[in-house]
Amino acid sequence: MNKAAFLDRDGVINRKAPTEDEYITRWEEMHIISGVVEAIALLNRAGFRVIVVSNQRCVAKGLLTAAELEAMHQQMCRELGAEGAKVDAVYYCPHEEQPPCTCRKPEPGMLFAAADEHQLDLASSWMIGDSDKDVEAGRSAGCRTARILRAGATTNGNANVLARSLLEAVHQILRRGDSNSDRWRTEVVRSN
């Protein structure tokens, strides 16, 4: 079984749209956050499968098609991969909030689907997001959780790790004592 780092997209990998009722609908609006490439590369080297899980109700609202969203995700994976940060898969929920579905976070459907398709051990995996919905989805799937705190954000503290960025969260996760990540860190220190 493999371990995974499930990453929310907006606010974790790329900057969010300016307001809550706006969406990233074109590649030109996709601005990768500083430190993300390094964070994903660290996860890759530590043996984590990196899987994006994202609510994308902009599809249900008709702001872009599923094909356009998938093309944007392919471009994101290519750009990150070209810099040494491999994303293994992208899952998204295209549905509106109502009626409820099993894939829209805080439901864990996307994580369960990825676990089945990629032979993932959810108990050895992490869900990293910037909202309580992300944390709840991770907990419901049996993962450990990390919460990225936005400037001025308050949190109920339910996540295993609290951080200001994906890179900071990954450093905390790797310091928690996973033997594979410890071995990798030792090798990096020797090679530098």
Solvent accessible surface area in square Angstrom, and as a share of the most:
residue,aa,sasa,rsa
1,M,171,0.76
2,N,46,0.24
3,K,21,0.09
4,A,0,0.00
5,A,0,0.00
6,F,0,0.00
7,L,0,0.00
8,D,14,0.07
9,R,0,0.00
10,D,30,0.16
11,G,12,0.12
12,V,2,0.01
13,I,0,0.00
14,N,0,0.00
15,R,138,0.50
16,K,74,0.31
17,A,16,0.12
18,P,120,0.75
19,T,70,0.41
20,E,140,0.63
21,D,115,0.60
22,E,80,0.36
23,Y,55,0.21
24,I,9,0.05
25,T,35,0.20
26,R,132,0.48
27,W,74,0.26
28,E,114,0.51
29,E,52,0.23
30,M,13,0.06
31,H,85,0.38
32,I,57,0.29
33,I,51,0.26
34,S,105,0.68
35,G,23,0.22
36,V,2,0.01
37,V,35,0.20
38,E,91,0.41
39,A,0,0.00
40,I,0,0.00
41,A,8,0.06
42,L,15,0.08
43,L,1,0.00
44,N,42,0.22
45,R,141,0.51
46,A,2,0.01
47,G,46,0.44
48,F,8,0.04
49,R,81,0.30
50,V,0,0.00
51,I,0,0.00
52,V,0,0.00
53,V,0,0.00
54,S,2,0.01
55,N,37,0.19
56,Q,5,0.02
57,R,57,0.21
58,C,0,0.00
59,V,30,0.17
60,A,51,0.40
61,K,90,0.38
62,G,62,0.60
63,L,94,0.47
64,L,13,0.07
65,T,76,0.44
66,A,41,0.31
67,A,73,0.57
68,E,94,0.42
69,L,0,0.00
70,E,75,0.34
71,A,54,0.42
72,M,8,0.04
73,H,7,0.03
74,Q,107,0.48
75,Q,44,0.20
76,M,0,0.00
77,C,33,0.20
78,R,141,0.52
79,E,72,0.32
80,L,3,0.01
81,G,36,0.35
82,A,91,0.71
83,E,115,0.52
84,G,46,0.45
85,A,0,0.00
86,K,122,0.52
87,V,15,0.09
88,D,41,0.21
89,A,20,0.16
90,V,39,0.23
91,Y,34,0.13
92,Y,45,0.17
93,C,0,0.00
94,P,36,0.23
95,H,81,0.36
96,E,61,0.27
97,E,71,0.32
98,Q,128,0.57
99,P,110,0.69
100,P,107,0.67
101,C,31,0.18
102,T,108,0.63
103,C,27,0.16
104,R,30,0.11
105,K,3,0.01
106,P,38,0.24
107,E,79,0.35
108,P,19,0.12
109,G,17,0.17
110,M,6,0.03
111,L,0,0.00
112,F,90,0.38
113,A,40,0.31
114,A,0,0.00
115,A,11,0.09
116,D,113,0.59
117,E,113,0.51
118,H,36,0.16
119,Q,105,0.47
120,L,5,0.03
121,D,48,0.25
122,L,28,0.14
123,A,72,0.56
124,S,37,0.24
125,S,0,0.00
126,W,2,0.01
127,M,1,0.00
128,I,0,0.00
129,G,0,0.00
130,D,2,0.01
131,S,27,0.18
132,D,69,0.36
133,K,87,0.37
134,D,4,0.02
135,V,8,0.05
136,E,93,0.42
137,A,0,0.00
138,G,0,0.00
139,R,116,0.42
140,S,63,0.41
141,A,8,0.06
142,G,43,0.42
143,C,10,0.06
144,R,84,0.31
145,T,0,0.00
146,A,0,0.00
147,R,13,0.05
148,I,8,0.04
149,L,23,0.11
150,R,90,0.33
151,A,105,0.82
152,G,80,0.77
153,A,35,0.27
154,T,125,0.72
155,T,48,0.28
156,N,96,0.49
157,G,41,0.40
158,N,75,0.39
159,A,14,0.11
160,N,62,0.32
161,V,4,0.02
162,L,67,0.33
163,A,2,0.01
164,R,146,0.53
165,S,36,0.23
166,L,4,0.02
167,L,38,0.19
168,E,68,0.31
169,A,0,0.00
170,V,0,0.00
171,H,68,0.30
172,Q,45,0.20
173,I,5,0.02
174,L,3,0.01
175,R,149,0.54
176,R,128,0.47
177,G,47,0.45
178,D,42,0.22
179,S,84,0.54
180,N,65,0.33
181,S,0,0.00
182,D,51,0.26
183,R,144,0.53
184,W,37,0.13
185,R,84,0.31
186,T,63,0.37
187,E,83,0.37
188,V,45,0.26
189,V,111,0.64
190,R,180,0.66
191,S,90,0.58
192,N,151,0.78
